[in-house]
């Protein structure tokens, strides 16, 4: 009896082990089919690195599998990461019935939190692996001059035993071997030039070569389909999609195409330039966003879900396109997405707030878990947003002090960019006793931002402070608009109302903070820190 029991336990352990594959077994299975003459449909999903790479190994694959009809689909989309990838995977990957999907998002996911990077990458992998004919998946770890945070994506890849291509190591090894500079292979810190793309193609091919079956190896292996439990604490977003806005019947105009190269990423656009124009759409889900065109001639818009605190989106600081997630991890159910153009601005300094807006898609996920319950509405209905006026707080209204670094930093122990975040939580004199500081006035008003790099003449990672007074003829609510590059704390009348000590998206996009102004004088104190690059902020008030 004991022998039978031992045999059952051993057999159970064996079968359990069989549920998991060796790393890259899905690649080997796809290649076996291609060698036998079946089609090999390859889709490359990623950002601008993928977009410029144009498949990298298409010719190599055709050489390896002459009997197969090898097709390459380049679904690279510049300036995007996995946060958009989970919504466009249906249109840009699954629609092509892939046998092999290569995913490159390490670089563009650099601004995500660890939780987001793992959740979004895992969502892509599980959704693809749950297809009726699951493709093989290859993870491409692109290189960057300062290195890339590979840990998050690697953790997911190894959890699902997916093959990885370490392109950072390939580049560093080649540079060490040849003594050539970074610029031999790259046009900037992350984008390979022609020589660099050739190196990428070589490295990918070398990684894939051991998985090409030798001629006459026999019948096809059988790939196991059981997936391990997910790593993510939050639910995976396995039904994300892009919903074209041009099919909705509204009083906005439909534009069939955009006169730019990136028109291929759109299906036309829904557009208006009328101040106060509103778009209200009800949809099931738990996460919502909006995808839009950008141009310096455009205006701005508010977007929110369930009349909650909106996001003020400015698609006019550059050309191209972008996307913004408006709400995440809502209770799955019926929600209302609203877009509102601001009222006509009376202050000419902020006239760029008004102008045309061109929307391409809504981003929606979580429908499959949704009930028919309608979410409660918040305090920002469309009619309120449509009447708000913006009062800028230009640099000439501010006084400043800085830069500050801890006394522990010496010539031998110089500040590094990573120190800026730690400095944010240290207390310096302007925060401890503002009245003791000889604040410096700002004389010029060249734009609406306070640039501490210019004011201090220093590029050293540091902290700076600024303060101003806001007069109000009555006690009332207001909404502070604050944009910062990159870390910050904000106090109003001595109360801390904002702490930015985490990734918060583009420093060009203002965050909206509900506040209460007391009658008379209100003091605003800003503490900002930056390790490298920008060291600036802008602020203003949205008033009813």
Secondary structure, 3 states (H helix, E strand, C coil): CHHHHHHHHHHHHHHHHHCCCCCCHHHHHHHHHHHCCCCEEEEEEECHHHHHHCCCCHHHHHHHCCCCCEEEEEEECCCCCHHHHHHHHHHHCHHHCCCEEEEECCCHHHHCCHHHHHHHHHHHHHHHHCCCCCCEEEEEECCCCCCCCCHHHHHHHHHCCCEEEEHHHHHHHHHHHHCCCHHHCECCCCCECHHHHHHHHHHHHHHHHCCCCCCCCCCCCCCCCCCCCCCCCCCCCCCCEEEECCCCCCCCEEECCCCCHHHHHCCCEEEECCCCCEEEEEEEECEEEEEEEECCCCCEEEEEECCCCCEEEECCCCCEEEEEEEECCCCCEEEEEEEECCCCCCCHHHHHHCCCEEEEEEEEECHHHCCCCECCCCCCCHHHHCCCEEEECCHHHCEEEEEECCCCCCCCCCCCCCHHHHHHCCCCHHHHCHHHCCCEECCCCCCCCEEHHHHHCCCCCEEEEEEEEEEECCCEEEEEEEEEECEEEEEECCEEEEEECCCCCCCCCCEEEEEEECCEEEEEEEEEEECCCCCEEEEEEEEC
